[in-house]
Amino acid sequence: MSDDLDLGLRHDTEDDARHRRPHAAGRFLGMTLMALAVLAVIAGVVAIPLTWEGLRLIDRAIPGDARIVEIGCGTGQMSLYLARAHRVVIGADLTRASLKLGAAAARRFGLDQVQFIETDLQRPGLRAGAFDVVYSSGVLHHTPDPRAAFAGIARLVRPGGMIVLGLYNAFARIPFRLRRLVARLSGHRLFLFDPVLRDRENEPARRRAWMRDQYQHPEEHRHTLTEVQGWFAENGVDYVRTYPSAMLNQEWDELFASAEDNWRFEGWLAQLGWIRTLGHEGGLFITVGRRV
């Protein structure tokens, strides 16, 4: 697996990229991959840190011939899910064993538009400005310096391209931090009010995977929307919106459409509300930005 990759793809104009949409020829493949992703979640192969509504919004927003890189792809289920229509998807991770599993799955399902590469997200061996979409979820908050890590991946997206970033929210993570404190004090024998562990009571492999990621990970950071917006500004990225919305009582169906407002006070109130809506499954939120 190479540490450097030349995509060798044509460079579209920003207007071209904005108006591209999935072709009908890829719909059957997309539905097949969605079914595979569902099976993977059920089997405990992966726990995609998004609701199915969130996955639908991401898939709908990304054009059908976009160039996508997933930073911290693990075993590649999200990369495989996004590999529909004429998209080219690069899954990047530092763990070779996980990448081999992803590459094997791509071969098994005949997905030749997906590639997996071994690289460090702090110094990604990928060409700057080569991608229409940079996706990274559930990864940067486990690095020693998430702010610096974001700067490293932000340069990979072309001007006008999109960044989709998933991080633990400082407010929404509070319920879990309390559960983790009780678990530590009890020697990891008592896990109070964890709905994921309760749902996986009869699935030992999935329970162990959740406990490793949530209760035993050696490093974790938590972030506010204001903090992430600061990272965006430092790296020439315009804030677009969050998922869930940082506007109260707002309904929308376009993940890459700019939010109608960005009132900081309302954003703080929305994040307090995420304690209830996101806290039961780890407190991860998505922030979307557009490269200037």
C-alpha positions in Angstrom: 0.0 0.0 0.0 1.5 3.2 -1.2 2.3 6.2 1.0 1.9 8.5 -2.0 -0.9 8.6 -4.5 -1.3 10.4 -7.8 -5.0 10.2 -8.7 -4.5 11.1 -12.3 -8.0 12.5 -12.6 -9.3 15.5 -14.5 -9.8 18.7 -12.6 -13.3 20.0 -13.0 -14.4 23.6 -12.5 -16.3 24.5 -9.4 -19.5 25.0 -11.4 -19.1 21.5 -12.9 -18.7 20.0 -9.5 -21.7 21.8 -8.0 -24.1 20.5 -10.6 -23.0 16.9 -10.8 -25.4 14.4 -9.5 -25.5 10.6 -9.2 -26.3 8.7 -12.5 -29.1 6.2 -12.7 -26.7 3.5 -13.6 -25.2 3.6 -10.1 -28.5 3.4 -8.2 -28.6 -0.4 -8.0 -25.0 -0.6 -6.8 -25.7 2.1 -4.2 -28.7 0.1 -2.9 -26.6 -3.0 -2.8 -23.8 -1.3 -0.8 -26.4 0.2 1.6 -27.6 -3.4 2.3 -24.1 -4.6 2.8 -23.4 -1.7 5.2 -26.5 -2.7 7.2 -25.4 -6.3 7.3 -21.9 -5.1 8.5 -23.4 -3.1 11.3 -25.7 -6.0 12.3 -22.7 -8.4 12.2 -20.6 -6.1 14.4 -18.0 -5.5 11.7 -18.4 -1.8 12.0 -20.3 0.8 14.0 -20.8 3.8 11.6 -21.0 6.9 13.8 -24.1 8.3 12.1 -27.8 7.6 11.9 -29.1 6.2 8.7 -30.7 9.7 8.1 -27.2 11.2 8.3 -25.8 8.6 5.9 -28.6 9.4 3.5 -27.9 13.1 3.6 -24.2 12.6 3.0 -24.8 10.3 0.1 -27.4 12.6 -1.4 -25.2 15.7 -1.1 -22.1 14.2 -2.8 -22.1 14.3 -6.6 -22.1 11.0 -8.5 -18.6 11.5 -10.0 -16.9 13.2 -7.0 -13.4 12.4 -5.8 -13.6 11.5 -2.1 -11.0 10.7 0.5 -12.0 9.2 3.9 -9.4 10.0 6.5 -9.2 7.3 9.2 -11.3 4.8 7.2 -10.6 1.8 9.4 -11.9 -1.3 7.6 -13.5 0.9 5.0 -17.2 0.4 5.4 -18.0 4.1 4.8 -15.7 4.2 1.8 -17.5 1.2 0.4 -20.9 2.8 1.1 -19.9 5.9 -0.8 -18.6 4.0 -3.8 -21.6 4.4 -6.1 -22.2 5.8 -9.5 -18.9 7.2 -10.9 -17.3 8.3 -7.7 -13.7 7.6 -7.0 -13.1 6.9 -3.3 -9.8 6.7 -1.4 -9.8 5.2 2.1 -6.8 6.2 4.1 -5.7 4.8 7.5 -2.5 4.0 9.4 -3.6 0.4 10.4 -2.5 -2.0 7.7 -4.6 -4.9 8.9 -7.8 -2.8 8.7 -6.9 -1.6 5.2 -6.4 -5.2 4.0 -9.9 -6.0 5.2 -11.3 -3.0 3.3 -9.3 -3.9 0.1 -10.5 -7.5 0.3 -14.1 -6.4 0.6 -13.7 -4.0 -2.4 -12.3 -6.9 -4.5 -15.1 -9.2 -3.3 -17.8 -6.8 -4.4 -16.0 -5.8 -7.6 -15.6 -2.1 -6.6 -12.6 -1.0 -8.6 -13.2 2.7 -8.0 -12.2 2.3 -4.3 -8.6 2.3 -3.2 -7.1 1.9 0.2 -3.8 3.4 1.2 -1.7 3.4 4.3 -0.7 6.8 5.5 -0.5 9.0 8.6 -3.2 11.6 8.9 -0.7 14.0 10.5 1.3 13.9 7.2 -1.1 12.4 4.6 0.7 11.1 1.5 -1.9 12.6 -0.8 -1.8 15.4 -3.2 -3.1 18.8 -2.0 -6.3 19.9 -3.6 -7.0 16.6 -5.2 -10.4 15.8 -3.7 -13.9 17.2 -4.1 -14.9 15.8 -0.6 -12.8 15.1 2.5 -14.6 12.9 5.0 -13.3 12.1 8.5 -15.5 11.0 11.3 -14.7 9.7 14.8 -10.9 10.0 14.2 -9.4 13.4 14.9 -10.6 13.6 18.5 -8.4 10.6 19.3 -5.2 12.3 18.0 -2.8 14.2 20.3 -3.5 17.6 18.5 -6.9 17.6 16.7 -6.4 21.2 15.5 -3.1 20.4 13.8 -4.5 17.2 12.4 -7.4 19.1 10.8 -5.0 21.5 9.2 -3.2 18.5 7.6 -6.4 17.1 6.1 -8.0 20.4 5.1 -5.3 21.0 2.4 -6.5 17.9 0.6 -9.8 19.4 -0.6 -9.9 21.5 -3.7 -11.1 25.1 -3.7 -14.9 24.9 -3.6 -14.8 21.4 -2.3 -16.4 20.1 0.9 -15.1 18.9 4.3 -17.3 16.7 6.4 -15.9 16.4 9.9 -17.3 14.2 12.8 -16.1 14.9 16.3 -17.2 14.3 19.9 -19.2 17.3 21.1 -18.1 18.7 24.5 -21.8 19.0 25.7 -23.2 15.8 24.1 -20.4 13.8 25.5 -21.3 14.6 29.2 -23.7 11.7 29.8 -21.1 9.2 28.5 -18.3 10.7 30.6 -20.4 10.2 33.7 -21.0 6.6 32.7 -17.4 6.1 32.1 -16.5 7.6 35.5 -18.7 5.0 37.2 -17.2 2.2 35.1 -13.7 3.2 36.1 -14.6 3.5 39.8 -16.1 0.1 39.7 -13.1 -1.5 37.9 -15.1 -1.7 34.7 -17.7 -4.0 36.3 -20.6 -1.5 36.3 -21.9 0.3 33.2 -24.9 2.4 34.1 -27.5 3.5 31.6 -25.5 2.7 28.4 -28.2 2.0 25.8 -25.7 0.6 23.2 -24.4 -2.0 25.6 -27.9 -2.8 26.6 -28.9 -3.3 22.9 -25.9 -5.5 22.4 -26.4 -7.7 25.4 -26.5 -10.9 23.3 -23.8 -9.8 20.9 -20.4 -10.2 22.7 -18.2 -9.2 19.8 -20.1 -5.9 19.3 -20.2 -5.2 23.1 -16.4 -5.6 23.2 -15.9 -3.3 20.2 -18.0 -0.6 21.8 -16.2 -0.9 25.2 -12.8 -0.7 23.5 -13.7 2.4 21.6 -15.7 4.2 24.2 -14.4 3.1 27.6 -10.8 2.1 27.0 -9.4 4.4 24.3 -6.2 6.0 25.6 -6.8 9.5 24.2 -9.9 11.5 23.7 -10.8 15.2 23.1 -14.1 16.9 23.0 -15.0 20.0 21.0 -17.5 22.8 20.6 -19.0 24.1 17.4 -17.2 27.5 18.0 -13.9 25.7 18.3 -14.4 23.8 15.1 -15.5 27.0 13.3 -12.2 28.5 14.5 -10.3 25.6 12.8 -12.2 26.2 9.6 -11.4 29.9 9.6 -7.7 29.2 10.2 -7.5 26.9 7.2 -9.5 28.8 4.6 -12.8 26.9 5.1 -16.2 28.5 5.2 -18.6 27.1 7.8 -21.7 25.6 6.1 -23.8 23.8 8.8 -23.9 21.0 11.3 -25.7 17.7 11.6 -27.8 17.8 13.8 -28.6 21.4 13.0 -27.2 24.1 15.2 -30.3 26.1 14.6 -33.3 25.3 16.8 -36.4 23.7 15.3 -34.9 23.7 11.8 -35.8 21.1 9.2 -33.7 20.7 6.1 -32.6 18.1 3.6 -29.4 19.5 2.0 -26.3 18.8 3.9 -24.1 21.0 1.7 -26.5 24.0 1.7 -25.4 26.9 3.9 -27.3 27.3 7.2 -29.7 30.2 7.2 -28.0 31.7 10.3 -25.0 31.3 12.4 -25.9 32.9 15.7 -23.5 31.8 18.3 -26.0 32.0 21.2 -28.4 29.8 19.3 -25.5 27.4 18.6 -24.8 27.0 22.3 -28.4 26.3 23.0 -28.6 23.7 20.3 -25.5 22.0 21.7 -27.0 21.8 25.1 -30.0 20.1 23.5 -27.6 17.5 22.0 -27.0 16.2 25.5 -30.4 14.6 25.1 -30.4 13.8 21.4 -26.8 12.6 20.9 -25.6 11.7 24.4 -27.1 8.2 24.4 -24.8 7.0 21.6 -21.5 8.8 22.3 -22.2 12.5 21.4 -20.7 12.7 17.9 -21.7 15.7 15.7 -20.9 16.5 12.1 -19.6 19.9 10.9 -19.6 20.7 7.2 -17.4 23.3 5.5 -16.5 24.5 2.0 -12.9 25.3 1.0 -12.4 28.9 -0.1 
